[in-house]
Amino acid sequence: MIKFQLITIIFMIAFLFHVNAVTAQEAPQVLRSANPRDVKIEAQPADEALSSRIREEFEILLKEYLLIRNTYSKKMAELRAEETNKDQLNLKIREAYKQLKSKDYGFYHRAVDIAELKPNSLAARDVLLWVLNQTVTRAERQGKFAEAIGRAVDLLVLHHFDDLDVARTALALIHQVSPNRDKLLTSLYDRARTDEVKATATLALALYLEKKSDFVAHLHDRPFPFRIVLYEDIDEKGKKTTTESEPIFDEAYETRLRSLELDSLRKKSESLFKEVAQNHKGFPYVIGTTKPKSKRALAPQRTLAEEAQDHLNEIRDRQFPSQIAPEITSPDIHGKPLRLSDYRGKIVLLIFWGSWCAPCLRDIPHEREIFSRLRDKPFVMLGVNCDEDLDKAEKAVETHQMGWRNWTDGMPGSGPIVRAYRIRTYPSSVVIDNKGLIRYKNIFGDRLDRALDLLLHELQETTGKAGSHSQ
């Protein structure tokens, strides 16, 4: 009897070993051949319950969030209607915005807490993407906002690194530099497995590194620590005063940014563009997931490879500067004819902007200074507005006292002017010399001032020599 039981046990062990061995041999083939997005795993009741709970709790949170936002909008409207003193109005608006931000941060942390109930679920992914989408129009670098975004990024790269919606959302986050974005974009690129996700993550990282190299170049012209101008006012004596932000980055991160080699960043970006253009053809170029027709989305017929090739062409153009500026013959925002070639013989500054773009609006005071300072020189400033709503463009021109003429080019990324000039980020600047050649692109601040002064000096010397020869 004992011998029979022993034989039975040995047989069962051998059978289990055989089953496990076959499973181990077959499993890699399944993982290699299957698209992870197509693999269906039967949900357990406990999983479904947690996913339902995530959706329910997030729906409650979202209602509270929208209520706070609507209350803030009403408060802003009341302040603008009641307060006639501009200085007092600005103070009250700033205070109200501070209160709003402090409440926002609590919502973002609560949202991540909800996602942590089952972080690998699609319900949690959607919540985390909502948190991430809050950084599209405003950057997170330090403090509670950055902490909430960091928590969301950690969960996404751990549980959803091969998710197409996550990669497409990353494409919308390339315009600001931060430690969280460094981690998100590099992690998605390193860990993505599915071809389309890999292609999207590769393009996102290429675009981000391109933008990062431009920012690092700009950072070299600015004092340490880097700050931005929040407000401009006029004091009682008529003198302009500025209010700057706290340091944008923590000291260690800014030090690392300033130590980066621009050439290395640009070469890495270029190699990633080549990878997409050559190896990932046919996948659609879709930015974000929340609004298919949002301003951030480009024309749906474009592909990732086409977008990458456009950037490679732009890199090539930078290596061979002084390209002829494409002609612009569109009407201005008031419907009046406006042609770029009419200004041949002058230095032309083109600014591509939109009323929806906070960095664009922050640059307008400096643009007004340039416009005023060079008014009597052979110089002209022209804007290219990228608002889908023309009324918003006209209102922004009036509100921000933009004395220069502006073309209208429709939705960002899809208009004929931005396509001709290969504009990818907002704001963008293009400096054209008196012969109609593009001499500089995407320079701002002191670098822009110096470039304009240099070209005007060259023009003055040229015309002076021509005048002396004719006498």
C-alpha positions in Angstrom: 0.0 0.0 0.0 2.8 2.4 0.9 4.7 1.4 -2.3 1.6 2.1 -4.4 1.1 5.6 -2.8 4.8 6.4 -3.3 4.5 5.4 -7.0 1.4 7.6 -7.3 3.1 10.6 -5.8 6.2 10.2 -8.1 3.9 10.0 -11.1 2.0 13.2 -10.1 5.3 15.1 -9.6 6.5 14.0 -13.0 3.2 15.0 -14.6 3.3 18.5 -13.0 6.9 18.9 -14.0 6.0 18.1 -17.7 3.1 20.6 -17.7 5.3 23.4 -16.3 8.0 22.6 -18.8 5.6 22.9 -21.7 4.2 26.1 -20.3 7.6 27.6 -19.9 8.5 26.7 -23.5 5.3 28.1 -25.0 5.0 31.3 -22.9 7.8 33.2 -24.5 6.3 32.5 -28.0 3.0 33.9 -26.9 4.6 37.0 -25.4 6.6 37.6 -28.6 3.8 37.1 -31.0 0.9 38.7 -29.2 0.2 42.4 -29.1 -0.1 43.3 -25.4 -3.1 45.5 -26.2 -4.9 42.5 -27.8 -4.3 40.0 -25.0 -7.5 39.6 -23.0 -7.2 38.5 -19.4 -10.3 37.4 -17.7 -11.2 39.9 -15.0 -11.7 38.6 -11.5 -14.8 39.9 -9.6 -12.5 41.6 -7.0 -10.7 43.4 -9.9 -14.0 44.6 -11.4 -15.1 45.8 -8.0 -12.0 47.9 -7.5 -12.2 49.3 -11.0 -15.8 50.3 -10.4 -14.8 51.9 -7.1 -12.0 53.9 -8.8 -14.5 55.2 -11.5 -17.1 56.1 -8.9 -14.7 57.9 -6.5 -13.0 59.8 -9.4 -16.4 60.9 -10.7 -17.2 62.4 -7.3 -13.8 64.1 -7.2 -14.2 65.5 -10.7 -17.6 67.0 -9.8 -16.0 68.8 -6.8 -13.1 69.9 -9.0 -15.3 71.4 -11.6 -17.5 73.1 -9.0 -14.3 74.8 -7.6 -13.3 75.8 -11.1 -16.7 77.3 -11.9 -16.8 79.2 -8.7 -13.3 80.7 -9.5 -14.5 81.7 -13.0 -17.6 83.5 -11.5 -15.4 85.2 -9.0 -13.1 86.5 -11.8 -16.1 87.8 -13.7 -17.4 89.6 -10.6 -14.0 91.2 -9.8 -13.6 92.5 -13.3 -17.2 93.9 -13.2 -16.8 95.5 -9.8 -13.2 96.7 -9.5 -12.3 99.7 -11.5 -8.8 100.2 -10.1 -6.4 98.2 -12.3 -3.8 97.7 -9.6 -6.3 96.5 -7.0 -8.0 94.2 -9.6 -4.6 92.6 -10.4 -3.9 92.1 -6.6 -7.3 90.4 -6.1 -7.0 88.2 -9.1 -3.5 87.0 -7.9 -4.9 86.2 -4.5 -7.9 84.3 -5.9 -5.6 82.3 -8.2 -3.3 81.4 -5.2 -6.3 80.0 -3.4 -7.4 78.1 -6.5 -3.9 76.5 -6.9 -3.7 75.4 -3.3 -7.1 73.6 -3.7 -6.0 72.1 -7.1 -3.0 70.4 -5.6 -5.2 68.6 -3.1 -7.4 67.3 -5.9 -4.4 65.9 -7.8 -3.0 64.0 -4.8 -6.5 62.6 -4.1 -6.8 61.4 -7.7 -3.5 59.5 -7.4 -4.7 58.0 -4.1 -7.8 56.7 -5.9 -5.7 55.3 -8.7 -3.5 53.4 -6.2 -6.5 51.2 -5.3 -5.6 49.2 -8.4 -2.9 51.0 -10.3 -2.6 48.5 -13.1 -6.2 48.8 -14.2 -7.5 50.9 -17.1 -9.7 52.8 -14.7 -6.6 53.9 -12.8 -4.7 54.7 -16.0 -7.5 57.1 -17.0 -7.3 58.9 -13.7 -3.6 59.2 -13.9 -3.8 60.6 -17.4 -6.2 63.2 -16.1 -3.6 64.2 -13.6 -0.9 64.3 -16.2 -3.1 66.4 -18.6 -3.1 69.2 -16.0 0.5 69.9 -16.9 -0.2 70.5 -20.7 -0.8 74.2 -20.1 1.2 74.8 -16.9 4.5 73.3 -15.9 5.2 71.4 -12.7 8.7 71.7 -11.4 8.7 72.0 -7.6 6.3 71.8 -4.7 3.0 70.0 -4.2 2.0 70.1 -7.8 5.3 68.4 -8.9 4.9 65.9 -6.1 1.4 64.9 -7.4 2.6 64.6 -11.0 5.7 62.6 -9.9 3.4 60.1 -8.1 1.3 59.8 -11.3 4.4 59.3 -13.5 5.8 56.6 -11.2 2.6 54.6 -11.5 2.3 55.1 -15.2 5.8 54.0 -16.0 5.5 51.0 -13.7 2.1 49.7 -14.8 1.2 51.3 -18.2 4.6 51.7 -20.0 3.2 49.9 -23.1 0.0 51.8 -23.4 -0.7 53.9 -26.6 -2.9 56.5 -24.8 0.0 57.1 -22.3 2.5 57.6 -25.2 0.1 59.9 -27.0 -0.4 61.9 -23.9 3.4 62.2 -23.6 3.4 63.9 -27.0 1.4 66.8 -25.5 4.0 67.2 -22.7 7.1 68.0 -24.7 7.0 71.8 -24.4 8.2 72.2 -20.8 11.3 70.8 -19.1 11.0 69.1 -15.7 12.4 66.1 -13.8 9.0 64.4 -14.0 9.0 64.7 -17.8 12.5 63.5 -18.0 11.5 60.3 -16.3 8.2 59.8 -18.1 9.6 60.3 -21.6 12.8 58.3 -21.2 11.0 55.5 -19.3 8.3 55.1 -22.0 11.0 55.0 -24.7 13.1 52.4 -22.8 10.3 50.1 -21.9 7.7 50.3 -24.7 7.3 46.9 -26.5 4.5 47.3 -29.0 5.6 48.8 -32.3 3.1 51.7 -32.4 3.7 52.6 -28.7 7.5 52.4 -29.3 7.2 54.6 -32.3 5.1 57.2 -30.5 7.3 57.2 -27.4 10.4 57.6 -29.6 9.0 60.6 -31.4 7.9 62.1 -28.0 11.4 61.8 -26.6 13.0 63.2 -29.8 10.7 66.2 -29.6 11.3 66.7 -25.9 15.1 66.6 -26.3 14.9 69.1 -29.2 12.9 71.4 -27.0 15.2 70.8 -24.0 18.3 71.7 -26.0 16.6 75.0 -27.0 15.8 75.7 -23.4 19.3 74.9 -22.1 20.7 77.3 -24.7 18.3 80.0 -23.4 19.3 79.1 -19.9 22.9 79.9 -20.6 21.9 83.6 -21.2 20.0 83.9 -17.9 21.3 84.4 -14.4 21.2 81.6 -11.8 18.7 80.7 -10.5 16.3 80.9 -13.4 13.1 82.9 -12.8 10.3 84.2 -15.0 8.5 87.5 -14.9 5.0 87.1 -13.3 3.7 90.6 -13.4 4.6 94.0 -14.7 3.3 97.2 -13.1 3.9 100.9 -13.1 4.7 102.5 -9.8 3.5 105.9 -8.5 6.5 107.7 -10.2 5.7 106.1 -13.6 8.6 103.6 -13.4 8.0 100.1 -14.6 8.4 97.4 -12.0 8.5 93.6 -12.4 7.5 90.8 -10.1 9.5 87.6 -10.6 8.7 84.1 -9.6 10.5 82.0 -7.1 13.3 79.9 -8.7 11.7 77.7 -11.2 13.9 74.6 -10.5 15.5 73.2 -7.5 19.2 74.0 -7.4 20.5 70.5 -8.1 18.3 70.1 -11.2 19.1 73.5 -12.7 22.8 72.8 -12.1 22.4 69.6 -14.1 20.6 71.4 -16.9 23.3 74.0 -17.2 26.0 71.3 -17.4 24.3 69.5 -20.3 26.1 69.5 -23.7 23.9 71.1 -26.4 25.6 69.1 -29.2 25.0 65.8 -27.4 21.3 66.6 -26.8 20.7 67.6 -30.4 22.5 64.6 -31.8 20.4 62.3 -29.6 17.3 64.0 -30.8 18.3 63.8 -34.4 19.1 60.0 -34.1 15.6 59.4 -32.6 13.9 61.3 -35.4 15.8 59.2 -37.9 14.7 56.0 -36.0 11.0 57.0 -36.4 11.3 58.2 -40.0 13.1 55.0 -41.2 11.7 52.3 -39.0 8.2 53.3 -37.9 6.2 54.2 -41.0 2.4 54.2 -41.3 1.5 55.0 -37.7 -0.8 58.0 -37.2 0.5 61.1 -35.5 -2.1 61.7 -32.7 -1.4 64.0 -29.7 -3.3 63.4 -26.5 -6.4 61.4 -25.9 -9.0 63.6 -24.2 -10.0 65.9 -27.1 -9.6 64.4 -30.6 -10.2 67.9 -32.2 -8.2 69.8 -29.6 -5.8 72.6 -30.6 -2.9 70.3 -29.7 -3.8 67.8 -32.3 -2.3 68.1 -35.8 -4.0 67.0 -39.0 -5.1 63.3 -38.5 -3.8 62.2 -41.9 -0.2 62.9 -40.8 2.0 60.0 -39.7 4.7 59.8 -37.0 7.3 59.2 -39.7 6.2 62.3 -41.6 6.5 64.5 -38.5 9.9 63.1 -37.8 11.1 63.7 -41.3 9.9 67.3 -41.1 12.1 67.8 -38.1 15.1 66.2 -39.9 14.5 68.6 -42.8 14.5 71.5 -40.3 17.7 70.3 -38.8 19.2 70.1 -42.3 18.0 73.7 -43.0 19.8 74.9 -39.8 23.0 73.3 -41.0 22.6 75.2 -44.2 21.3 78.6 -43.0 20.0 81.6 -45.0 17.1 79.8 -46.7 14.7 82.0 -48.6 11.7 82.8 -46.4 8.5 81.4 -47.9 6.1 84.0 -49.2 3.0 84.8 -47.1 0.0 86.4 -48.9 -2.8 85.7 -46.4 -5.1 88.4 -45.1 -4.5 89.8 -41.6 -6.8 89.2 -38.7 -9.0 92.1 -39.8 -9.3 90.7 -43.3 -6.9 93.3 -45.0 -4.3 92.1 -47.5 -0.8 91.5 -46.0 2.1 90.3 -48.0 5.6 89.5 -46.6 7.5 90.4 -49.7 6.2 94.0 -49.4 8.8 94.4 -46.6 11.8 93.3 -48.6 14.7 95.6 -47.8 13.9 95.6 -44.0 14.7 93.3 -41.2 11.5 91.3 -40.4 10.6 89.5 -37.1 7.9 86.9 -37.4 6.2 85.8 -34.1 4.0 82.7 -34.1 1.6 82.8 -31.2 -1.9 82.1 -29.9 -4.2 83.6 -27.2 -4.4 80.1 -25.7 -0.6 79.9 -25.2 0.6 81.3 -21.8 4.3 81.5 -22.8 3.3 83.5 -25.9 1.4 86.0 -23.8 4.3 86.3 -21.3 6.6 87.3 -24.2 4.4 90.1 -25.5 5.8 92.8 -23.1 9.3 92.2 -24.5 7.9 92.2 -28.1 6.3 95.6 -27.4 9.7 96.9 -26.2 11.3 95.7 -29.5 8.5 97.2 -31.5 8.9 100.6 -29.8 12.7 100.6 -29.7 13.1 99.8 -33.4 10.1 101.8 -34.7 12.3 104.3 -36.6 14.7 101.6 -38.0 14.4 99.6 -41.2 12.5 96.9 -39.2 9.1 95.4 -39.1 7.4 93.0 -36.7 4.6 90.8 -37.9 2.6 88.2 -36.0 1.2 84.9 -37.2 -1.8 84.1 -35.0 -2.8 80.5 -34.5 -6.2 80.8 -32.9 -9.0 78.7 -34.3 -11.4 81.4 -33.0 -10.7 84.7 -34.8 -12.7 86.7 -32.1 -10.2 85.5 -29.5 -7.3 86.6 -31.6 -8.7 90.0 -32.1 -9.5 90.4 -28.4 -5.9 89.3 -27.5 -4.4 91.9 -29.9 -6.5 94.6 -28.3 -6.0 93.5 -24.7 -2.2 93.2 -25.0 -1.8 96.3 -27.1 -0.1 94.6 -30.0 0.6 97.5 -32.3 1.9 95.3 -35.2 -0.1 93.5 -37.8 -1.0 89.8 -37.6 -1.9 87.2 -40.1 -4.4 84.6 -39.1 -3.5 80.9 -39.7 -6.2 78.9 -38.0 -5.7 75.9 -35.7 -2.1 75.4 -34.4 -0.1 73.0 -36.5 -2.5 72.8 -39.5 -2.4 76.3 -41.1 -0.5 76.9 -44.3 1.9 79.5 -42.8 3.1 77.3 -39.9 3.5 74.3 -42.3 5.6 76.4 -44.7 7.8 77.6 -41.8 7.8 74.2 -40.1 6.6 75.6 -36.8 6.4 73.0 -34.0 6.3 75.0 -30.8 4.6 78.2 -29.5 5.8 80.8 -29.3 8.2 80.6 -32.3 10.3 83.4 -33.8 11.8 83.8 -37.3 14.2 86.6 -38.2 14.5 87.5 -41.8 17.1 89.8 -43.3 16.7 92.5 -45.8 17.3 90.1 -48.7 14.4 87.8 -47.6 16.7 85.1 -46.1 15.9 83.4 -42.8 18.8 84.1 -40.5 17.6 83.0 -37.1 14.8 80.8 -35.7 13.4 80.4 -32.2 15.6 82.9 -30.4 14.1 85.0 -27.6 15.0 87.5 -24.9 18.5 88.9 -25.0 19.6 86.7 -27.9 16.8 88.1 -30.0 17.7 91.6 -29.2 21.4 91.0 -30.1 20.4 89.3 -33.4 18.2 92.1 -34.5 20.8 94.8 -33.5 23.5 92.8 -35.5 21.4 92.5 -38.6 20.4 96.2 -38.5 24.1 97.1 -38.1 25.0 95.0 -41.1 22.2 96.6 -43.1 23.3 100.1 -42.1 26.9 99.3 -43.1 25.8 97.9 -46.5 23.6 100.8 -47.3 26.3 103.2 -46.1 28.8 101.7 -48.4 26.4 101.7 -51.3 25.7 105.4 -50.7 29.4 106.2 -50.7 29.9 104.4 -54.0 27.1 106.2 -55.7 28.4 109.7 -54.7 
